[in-house]
Amino acid sequence: MSISNWGINNTWSLFLDRDGVINKRIFGGYVTSIEEFEFLPGVEDAIKQFTDTFHLLFVVTNQQGIAKGIMSERNLLEIHNYMCDQVYLKGGRIDKCYFAPNLKGAEDDMRKPSSAMADLAKMEFPEVDFKCCVMIGDTDTDIEFGKNLGMKTVRIKTEEPINIDADLTVSGLDEFAKMIKNEI
């Protein structure tokens, strides 16, 4: 499939899930320290390409390990600072990381597919127009999050069962970055 008809330009924003998209996902567990954070192949170069294409780049990630007491918010912020620093050293940028620390089904549930993290991004960056956004994730909740907001959706191939189709499926961020370079 081609993305040339999506109309992506430098006014668009990009939303990225973290685990399984930017870094290696620990199935049945959580990335709780910088030592456990491992970029997936080609991600840092891909994010540099996205930095050159998109106006804003956001990470939106469900992190219920905080509510479970497996890690602290401070641990998560250290991981995100490390991730953003490494991306910056490669010439890219992430404008803001949003995370949902609550348990699934909590009364004030910020977890995807809820729009809460996108709504926070829109409050802080009013120029965000969800119809001019791409959401990249590896789970149904990521794709549902994007679709609920009217975004274009890209799924990273995963071991997880797929029940919701994305607009596009790729092997990784590097493949989508090549499409951006060749088609936009």
C-alpha positions as CSV (number, residue, x, y, z in Angstrom):
1,M,0.0,0.0,0.0
2,S,1.1,3.5,-0.7
3,I,1.0,6.4,1.7
4,S,1.4,9.1,-0.9
5,N,-2.3,9.8,-0.9
6,W,-2.4,10.4,2.9
7,G,-1.3,14.0,2.4
8,I,1.4,14.0,5.0
9,N,3.4,17.2,5.2
10,N,5.3,19.2,7.8
11,T,2.1,20.3,9.6
12,W,1.3,16.7,10.6
13,S,2.1,15.0,14.0
14,L,3.3,11.5,14.7
15,F,2.2,9.5,17.7
16,L,4.3,6.4,18.6
17,D,3.7,3.6,21.1
18,R,6.9,2.7,22.9
19,D,7.3,-1.0,23.8
20,G,7.4,-3.1,20.6
21,V,7.7,0.0,18.4
22,I,10.6,2.0,19.7
23,N,12.2,-0.6,22.0
24,K,12.2,-4.3,22.4
25,R,9.1,-5.4,24.3
26,I,9.3,-7.7,27.3
27,F,6.3,-10.0,26.8
28,G,4.8,-10.7,30.2
29,G,7.0,-8.0,31.9
30,Y,8.0,-4.4,31.9
31,V,11.1,-2.4,31.0
32,T,11.9,-1.0,34.4
33,S,15.4,0.5,33.9
34,I,17.7,2.0,31.3
35,E,19.7,-1.3,31.3
36,E,16.5,-3.2,30.1
37,F,15.7,-0.6,27.4
38,E,16.9,-1.8,24.0
39,F,16.1,0.1,20.8
40,L,14.7,-2.0,18.0
41,P,16.9,-2.1,14.8
42,G,16.8,1.1,12.8
43,V,14.6,3.0,15.2
44,E,16.9,6.0,15.9
45,D,17.5,6.6,12.2
46,A,13.8,6.3,11.5
47,I,13.0,8.8,14.2
48,K,15.5,11.2,12.6
49,Q,13.6,10.8,9.3
50,F,10.3,11.4,11.1
51,T,11.8,14.6,12.7
52,D,12.6,15.9,9.2
53,T,9.0,15.1,8.1
54,F,6.6,15.7,11.0
55,H,5.9,18.9,12.9
56,L,5.6,17.1,16.3
57,L,6.5,13.7,17.6
58,F,4.9,12.1,20.6
59,V,5.3,8.9,22.5
60,V,2.1,7.5,24.1
61,T,2.6,4.5,26.3
62,N,0.5,2.4,28.7
63,Q,2.7,1.8,31.8
64,Q,0.6,0.0,34.4
65,G,3.8,-1.4,35.9
66,I,3.7,1.8,38.0
67,A,0.3,1.1,39.5
68,K,1.4,-2.5,40.1
69,G,4.4,-1.2,42.1
70,I,6.9,-2.9,39.7
71,M,8.5,0.4,38.9
72,S,8.2,4.0,40.0
73,E,7.3,7.0,38.0
74,R,10.9,8.2,38.5
75,N,12.2,4.9,36.9
76,L,9.9,5.6,33.9
77,L,11.1,9.2,33.5
78,E,14.7,8.1,33.6
79,I,14.0,5.6,30.8
80,H,12.2,8.3,28.8
81,N,15.0,10.8,29.3
82,Y,17.5,8.2,28.2
83,M,15.4,7.3,25.1
84,C,15.0,11.0,24.1
85,D,18.7,11.7,24.7
86,Q,19.8,8.8,22.5
87,V,17.3,9.9,19.7
88,Y,18.6,13.5,20.0
89,L,22.2,12.3,19.7
90,K,21.3,10.6,16.3
91,G,19.7,13.9,15.0
92,G,16.1,13.2,15.9
93,R,13.7,14.4,18.5
94,I,10.7,13.4,20.6
95,D,8.7,16.4,21.6
96,K,6.9,14.9,24.6
97,C,6.3,11.5,26.2
98,Y,2.9,10.8,27.7
99,F,2.2,7.7,29.8
100,A,-0.7,6.1,31.5
101,P,0.4,4.8,34.9
102,N,-2.9,3.4,36.0
103,L,-4.2,-0.2,36.0
104,K,-6.4,-1.4,33.2
105,G,-10.0,-0.5,34.1
106,A,-9.1,2.1,36.7
107,E,-11.8,4.7,37.4
108,D,-9.7,7.5,35.8
109,D,-8.3,5.2,33.0
110,M,-5.8,7.1,30.8
111,R,-4.7,3.9,29.0
112,K,-5.1,3.5,25.2
113,P,-7.5,3.2,23.6
114,S,-8.8,6.1,25.7
115,S,-8.0,9.4,24.1
116,A,-6.6,10.9,27.4
117,M,-3.0,11.0,26.3
118,A,-3.8,12.5,22.9
119,D,-6.1,15.0,24.6
120,L,-3.2,16.1,26.8
121,A,-1.0,16.5,23.7
122,K,-3.7,18.7,22.1
123,M,-3.9,20.8,25.3
124,E,-0.2,21.4,25.3
125,F,0.2,21.7,21.6
126,P,-3.0,23.3,20.2
127,E,-1.8,23.0,16.6
128,V,-2.3,19.2,16.7
129,D,-5.1,18.2,14.4
130,F,-5.9,14.6,14.9
131,K,-7.0,14.2,11.2
132,C,-3.5,15.2,10.3
133,C,-1.8,12.6,12.6
134,V,-0.3,9.1,12.2
135,M,-0.4,6.6,15.1
136,I,2.1,3.8,15.0
137,G,1.7,0.9,17.4
138,D,1.9,-2.9,17.7
139,T,-1.4,-3.7,19.5
140,D,-5.1,-3.5,18.9
141,T,-5.4,-0.8,21.6
142,D,-2.8,1.4,19.8
143,I,-4.7,1.1,16.5
144,E,-8.1,1.6,18.2
145,F,-6.6,4.7,19.9
146,G,-5.6,6.2,16.5
147,K,-8.8,5.2,14.7
148,N,-11.0,6.7,17.5
149,L,-9.3,10.0,17.0
150,G,-9.5,9.9,13.2
151,M,-5.7,9.4,12.7
152,K,-4.0,7.3,10.0
153,T,-2.8,4.1,11.7
154,V,0.3,2.0,11.1
155,R,0.8,-1.4,12.8
156,I,4.2,-2.9,13.5
157,K,4.0,-6.6,13.0
158,T,3.9,-8.5,16.3
159,E,3.3,-11.8,17.9
160,E,0.0,-10.6,19.3
161,P,-3.3,-11.6,17.8
162,I,-4.8,-8.9,15.5
163,N,-8.5,-8.1,15.7
164,I,-8.4,-4.5,14.4
165,D,-6.9,-3.7,11.0
166,A,-4.6,-0.7,10.6
167,D,-4.4,1.4,7.5
168,L,-0.9,0.0,6.9
169,T,1.2,-2.8,8.4
170,V,5.0,-2.7,8.4
171,S,7.9,-4.7,9.8
172,G,9.2,-1.8,11.9
173,L,9.7,2.0,12.1
174,D,12.6,1.7,9.6
175,E,10.2,0.4,6.9
176,F,7.8,3.2,7.5
177,A,10.6,5.8,7.4
178,K,11.7,4.4,4.0
179,M,8.1,4.8,2.8
180,I,8.1,8.4,4.1
181,K,11.4,9.2,2.3
182,N,10.3,7.6,-1.0
183,E,6.7,8.7,-1.1
184,I,6.3,12.0,0.6
